[in-house]
Each structure stands twice: as structure tokens, then as C-alpha cells.
Amino acid sequence: MASPIKRHEVTSGSLRSRLADVLNRIAYAGDRVVVTRHGKAIAAVISANDLRLLEELEDARDAALLRRAVAEDNGSGIPVDDLRRDLLG
């Protein structure tokens, strides 16, 4: 069984002084770090593998949306030349 992913929070000020430690925790332990400022989450630092998985999920979602749009297309769209003319003048 895989060990659970740990999620930590660090303030943006603390991140500056602890960057090497934070990166090591992410790279080697697989932790995820949420960066906060004034108590609010402003960013997250994740491993390159987590980023790859996130991008794969986004790609799969985009592909599903495209398939649905194509399936629902009734052929009454705007020709690309008309759209280009309307948008670009």
C-alpha cells in the first residue's frame, strides 16, 4: 500500500528561507506544499509527477468536452472565414 501524501502549509516568507527543504520534501517524499500569505492559500508546490498527472486529467477533460461538442454539433455553426472576418475585421 502506498504511503499517504502529506500536505503541508508554509508562509511565503518562510518559503524563501526554507526553499531547499521544501523542494526536497516534494521531490523525495512526494509531499504537497500550499504557500500562504496572510492566512490565505496563494500557490501550491507539487512534484513534477503530480503536475504530469494533473495535465493528463486536464487533457482527458478537454478531450471529453470536445467529443461532446462534436456529438452535439448540428451543422449550424459559423464558417471559419466568417468568424475570422468578424473577429479580426
C-alpha positions as CSV (number, residue, x, y, z in Angstrom):
1,M,0.0,0.0,0.0
2,A,1.3,3.4,-0.9
3,S,2.0,5.8,1.9
4,P,-0.4,8.7,2.1
5,I,0.6,12.0,0.5
6,K,1.3,14.6,3.1
7,R,0.1,18.2,2.6
8,H,1.9,21.0,4.4
9,E,1.4,24.7,4.5
10,V,4.2,27.3,4.6
11,T,4.0,31.0,4.5
12,S,5.5,32.8,1.6
13,G,8.1,34.4,3.9
14,S,9.1,31.1,5.3
15,L,9.3,29.6,1.9
16,R,12.1,32.0,1.0
17,S,14.3,30.7,3.8
18,R,13.3,27.0,3.5
19,L,13.1,26.5,-0.2
20,A,15.7,23.8,-0.4
21,D,14.0,21.8,2.4
22,V,10.5,22.3,0.8
23,L,11.7,21.1,-2.6
24,N,13.4,18.1,-1.1
25,R,10.2,17.1,0.7
26,I,8.3,17.4,-2.5
27,A,10.8,15.6,-4.7
28,Y,11.7,12.8,-2.4
29,A,8.7,12.3,-0.1
30,G,6.0,13.3,-2.6
31,D,4.6,15.9,-0.2
32,R,2.5,18.8,-1.5
33,V,3.0,22.2,-0.1
34,V,0.5,25.0,0.0
35,V,2.0,28.5,0.1
36,T,0.0,31.0,2.2
37,R,0.1,34.8,2.6
38,H,-1.9,36.5,5.3
39,G,-3.5,33.1,6.1
40,K,-4.8,32.6,2.5
41,A,-3.5,30.0,0.1
42,I,-1.9,31.7,-2.9
43,A,0.0,28.8,-4.6
44,A,0.9,25.2,-4.4
45,V,4.1,23.4,-5.0
46,I,3.8,19.8,-6.3
47,S,6.1,17.2,-7.7
48,A,6.8,17.0,-11.4
49,N,4.9,13.7,-11.4
50,D,1.8,15.3,-9.8
51,L,2.0,18.0,-12.4
52,R,2.1,15.4,-15.2
53,L,-0.9,13.6,-13.7
54,L,-2.8,16.9,-13.4
55,E,-2.0,17.8,-17.0
56,E,-3.2,14.3,-18.1
57,L,-6.5,14.9,-16.3
58,E,-6.9,18.3,-17.9
59,D,-6.2,16.7,-21.3
60,A,-8.8,14.0,-20.7
61,R,-11.4,16.5,-19.6
62,D,-10.7,18.7,-22.7
63,A,-11.0,15.6,-25.0
64,A,-14.3,14.7,-23.4
65,L,-15.6,18.2,-23.8
66,L,-14.5,18.2,-27.5
67,R,-16.2,14.8,-28.1
68,R,-19.4,16.1,-26.5
69,A,-19.3,19.3,-28.6
70,V,-18.8,17.4,-31.8
71,A,-21.6,15.0,-31.0
72,E,-24.0,17.9,-30.3
73,D,-23.0,19.8,-33.4
74,N,-26.0,20.2,-35.7
75,G,-24.1,21.8,-38.5
76,S,-25.4,25.3,-37.9
77,G,-22.0,26.7,-36.9
78,I,-20.3,29.7,-38.4
79,P,-17.8,29.2,-41.2
80,V,-14.3,29.9,-40.1
81,D,-13.8,32.6,-42.7
82,D,-16.8,34.5,-41.4
83,L,-15.6,34.1,-37.8
84,R,-12.1,35.3,-38.7
85,R,-13.6,38.3,-40.6
86,D,-15.9,39.2,-37.6
87,L,-13.1,38.9,-35.1
88,L,-10.2,40.4,-37.0
89,G,-12.1,42.9,-39.1
